[in-house]
């Protein structure tokens, strides 16, 4: 509408909320429904391996690529695999079971499955330089997919953001070719990655969810999370080794400060020794998740089935 129209314009509170929610809509993801998520948020999943972090990412991807009639968002998803262990067959299995679960009395729709899988863009990177190169060229790839399918990207996932950290830390610099080009230190690499993601989000507004492996440690230079077991939402037998009232999960933060300040929401995940009987196929492991940022007092308990991630009461 032009600069003058924007300056002279006037709108009611209802019109303002409608415009803001349209420009930066909320995403309804079943695995992260405790806190409203919208494009522009950066969510970090922290947990030791294995604790179902990738399954949570798959669940969020399915929630996004499924059409609205099936409880999804009907949007495109970008999945960047830095861990190089992503199982596309597992994703397809979860998607098929989810479709069957939504419409149990209807014949399985193969065309719907194919349409959903076309909304899933997968990229694998084997080192930091490949990751940087992918970020710098993603705009054109995303724009091409957006124009081809007529819908936009709403979710970007990175699994796992710290995959190359220790390899990069062991290297003194990253030669970028030629004597006249400056090498990138570990700190500069992290700054460049965050800057490239920010540039990409300006052109393609998306919710970012990044998993990160946790390094468990002692109280020195570590973060502490307490699972409260006295409240009504307590988990009576969540973990075998507990103190009288709490279990302390201590982990060391190793990502550079530039990435830590980029994160807006944080969840920590923990595997337990508990098992539950979910179906005729046997028992499943139980996991715990807790919001650290914003700090929420309750702890979620979930398990992984064939159709995805499900909460356990």
C-alpha positions in Angstrom: 0.0 0.0 0.0 3.0 2.3 0.0 4.8 4.2 2.7 2.3 7.1 2.8 -0.6 4.7 3.0 1.1 2.8 5.9 1.7 6.1 7.8 -1.8 7.4 7.3 -3.5 4.1 7.8 -5.6 3.3 10.8 -7.0 -0.1 12.0 -8.8 -1.5 14.9 -7.4 -3.9 17.4 -9.3 -6.8 15.8 -8.0 -5.9 12.3 -4.5 -5.7 13.7 -4.7 -9.1 15.3 -6.2 -10.6 12.1 -3.3 -9.1 10.1 -0.6 -10.3 12.5 -2.0 -13.8 12.8 -2.2 -14.0 9.0 1.3 -12.9 8.4 2.8 -15.0 11.2 0.3 -17.8 11.9 0.4 -20.3 14.7 1.3 -23.9 13.9 -0.7 -26.6 15.7 1.8 -29.4 16.2 0.6 -32.3 18.5 4.0 -32.9 20.0 4.5 -29.2 21.0 1.0 -28.1 22.0 1.8 -26.8 25.5 3.2 -23.6 24.1 1.8 -21.6 21.1 4.3 -21.9 18.2 4.5 -19.5 15.3 6.7 -18.9 12.4 9.9 -17.1 13.5 10.2 -19.1 16.7 13.4 -21.3 17.2 12.8 -24.4 19.2 15.6 -26.5 20.6 15.2 -30.1 21.6 17.9 -31.2 24.0 18.4 -34.8 25.1 20.9 -37.7 25.2 20.9 -40.3 22.5 18.6 -42.1 22.2 15.6 -40.3 23.6 13.2 -40.1 20.6 14.2 -36.6 19.4 14.1 -37.5 15.7 10.7 -39.2 16.3 9.4 -35.9 17.7 10.7 -34.1 14.6 9.0 -36.7 12.3 5.7 -36.2 14.2 5.9 -32.4 13.7 6.7 -32.9 10.0 3.6 -35.2 9.6 1.4 -32.6 11.5 2.6 -30.0 9.0 2.4 -31.9 5.7 -1.0 -33.5 6.3 -3.9 -31.5 4.9 -6.2 -29.7 7.2 -9.0 -32.2 6.7 -6.7 -34.8 8.4 -5.7 -32.6 11.3 -2.6 -31.1 9.7 -1.5 -27.7 8.4 -1.2 -28.6 4.7 2.2 -26.8 4.4 5.7 -27.6 3.1 8.5 -28.9 5.4 12.2 -28.6 5.1 14.3 -31.2 6.9 18.1 -30.7 7.1 19.8 -33.9 8.3 23.2 -33.3 9.8 23.2 -36.5 11.9 23.0 -38.5 8.6 20.9 -41.2 10.3 17.4 -40.2 9.2 15.2 -43.1 8.2 12.8 -42.1 5.5 11.1 -45.5 5.6 10.2 -44.8 9.3 8.7 -41.4 8.3 6.6 -43.0 5.5 5.4 -45.7 7.9 4.3 -43.2 10.5 2.5 -41.2 7.8 0.7 -44.2 6.5 -0.4 -45.3 10.0 -1.5 -41.7 10.8 -3.7 -41.6 7.6 -5.2 -45.0 8.4 -5.8 -43.9 12.0 -7.7 -40.7 11.0 -9.9 -42.6 8.5 -10.1 -46.2 9.8 -13.3 -47.1 7.8 -12.1 -45.6 4.5 -9.9 -47.3 1.9 -6.3 -46.2 2.2 -5.6 -43.2 0.0 -2.3 -43.7 -1.8 -2.6 -40.3 -3.7 -2.9 -38.5 -0.3 0.2 -40.2 0.9 2.2 -39.2 -2.2 0.9 -35.6 -2.0 2.1 -35.4 1.6 5.5 -36.9 0.8 6.0 -34.3 -1.9 5.6 -31.6 0.7 8.6 -33.0 2.6 11.9 -31.6 1.3 14.9 -33.5 2.6 18.6 -32.3 2.6 21.6 -34.2 4.0 24.9 -32.5 4.8 28.1 -34.4 5.8 30.1 -31.5 7.2 29.8 -27.8 8.2 30.9 -26.5 4.8 28.2 -28.5 3.1 25.7 -27.1 5.7 26.8 -23.5 5.0 26.6 -24.1 1.2 23.1 -25.5 1.6 21.9 -22.5 3.6 23.3 -20.1 1.1 21.5 -21.8 -1.8 18.2 -22.8 -0.1 16.3 -19.7 -1.1 16.1 -20.8 -4.8 15.3 -24.4 -3.9 12.5 -23.3 -1.5 11.2 -20.8 -4.0 11.0 -23.4 -6.7 9.1 -25.9 -4.5 6.8 -23.1 -3.4 5.9 -22.1 -6.9 5.5 -25.7 -8.1 3.1 -26.8 -5.3 1.4 -23.4 -4.7 1.9 -23.5 -0.9 4.7 -22.1 1.3 7.1 -23.6 3.8 6.1 -23.3 7.4 8.5 -25.6 9.2 12.3 -26.0 9.1 14.0 -28.8 11.1 17.6 -29.4 11.8 18.8 -32.8 13.1 21.1 -32.3 14.9 22.5 -28.8 15.1 25.6 -29.9 17.1 26.5 -32.9 14.9 29.7 -31.3 13.6 30.6 -29.3 16.7 33.4 -31.5 18.0 35.0 -32.1 14.6 35.0 -28.4 14.0 36.3 -27.7 17.4 39.3 -30.0 16.7 40.1 -28.0 13.6 41.9 -24.7 14.0 40.2 -23.1 11.0 38.1 -23.8 7.9 40.0 -23.0 4.7 37.6 -21.6 2.1 40.0 -21.9 -0.8 42.8 -19.6 -1.9 45.5 -17.8 0.2 43.7 -14.5 0.0 40.5 -15.9 1.7 40.2 -15.8 5.4 39.6 -19.0 7.3 36.6 -19.3 9.6 37.0 -20.0 13.2 34.5 -22.1 15.2 32.9 -18.9 16.5 32.7 -17.3 13.0 31.2 -20.5 11.6 28.4 -20.4 14.2 27.8 -16.7 13.5 27.6 -17.4 9.8 25.2 -20.2 10.3 22.8 -18.1 12.4 23.1 -15.2 10.0 22.2 -17.4 7.0 19.2 -18.9 8.8 18.0 -15.4 9.7 18.3 -14.4 6.1 16.4 -17.4 5.0 13.6 -16.8 7.5 13.2 -13.2 6.2 12.5 -14.6 2.7 10.6 -17.7 3.8 9.1 -17.2 7.3 9.2 -20.6 9.1 9.1 -22.2 12.5 12.6 -23.7 13.2 13.0 -26.8 15.3 16.5 -28.1 16.0 17.5 -31.2 17.9 20.7 -31.2 19.9 22.5 -34.1 21.7 22.9 -33.4 25.4 26.2 -34.0 27.2 25.5 -35.1 30.7 27.9 -33.8 33.4 28.3 -32.8 36.9 27.4 -29.5 38.6 30.5 -27.7 37.3 29.6 -25.5 34.3 26.4 -27.3 33.7 22.6 -26.7 33.6 20.2 -28.3 36.0 16.7 -29.5 35.5 14.5 -30.9 38.3 11.6 -33.2 37.7 9.2 -32.4 40.4 7.5 -35.5 41.8 5.3 -34.0 44.5 2.8 -32.1 42.4 -0.5 -33.7 41.1 1.2 -34.1 37.7 4.2 -35.9 39.2 5.6 -39.1 37.6 5.6 -41.7 40.5 8.1 -44.0 38.8 9.5 -41.9 36.1 13.1 -42.8 36.6 14.7 -45.5 38.7 17.5 -43.4 40.2 15.8 -40.5 42.0 16.3 -38.5 45.2 13.6 -38.1 47.8 11.7 -35.5 45.8 13.5 -34.8 42.6 15.8 -36.1 40.0 18.4 -33.8 38.7 19.4 -34.0 35.0 22.6 -32.2 34.5 23.9 -31.3 31.1 26.7 -29.2 29.7 26.0 -26.5 27.2 28.5 -26.6 24.4 27.0 -24.6 21.5 28.4 -21.1 21.0 26.6 -18.2 22.6 25.4 -16.9 19.3 23.3 -20.0 18.8 22.1 -20.0 22.4 20.8 -16.4 22.0 19.2 -17.4 18.7 17.0 -20.0 20.4 13.7 -18.7 21.7 12.1 -21.9 23.1 13.8 -25.0 24.6 12.7 -28.5 25.6 14.7 -31.1 27.4 14.0 -34.8 26.9 15.0 -37.8 29.0 14.7 -41.5 28.5 13.5 -43.6 31.4 13.5 -47.2 32.5 9.7 -47.4 32.5 7.8 -49.4 29.9 4.1 -49.4 29.1 1.9 -51.9 27.2 0.4 -50.0 24.3 -0.9 -52.7 21.9 -0.7 -56.4 21.0 2.8 -55.9 19.7 4.3 -55.6 23.2 5.6 -52.8 25.5 7.2 -49.5 24.6 9.8 -47.3 26.3 8.6 -44.2 28.1 10.2 -40.8 27.7 9.9 -37.5 29.6 9.9 -34.0 28.2 9.9 -30.6 30.0 9.8 -27.1 28.8 12.9 -25.1 30.0 12.2 -21.9 28.1 9.6 -20.8 28.9 10.0 -22.6 32.2 6.8 -24.7 32.8 6.2 -26.7 36.0 4.8 -29.9 34.5 6.5 -32.9 32.8 5.1 -34.7 29.9 5.3 -38.5 29.6 5.2 -40.0 26.1 6.0 -43.2 24.1 6.6 -43.9 20.4 4.1 -46.2 18.5 3.8 -47.2 14.9 1.6 -44.1 14.1 3.9 -41.7 15.9 4.4 -40.1 19.4 1.7 -40.5 22.0 1.3 -39.1 25.5 1.1 -41.6 28.4 -1.2 -40.7 31.3 
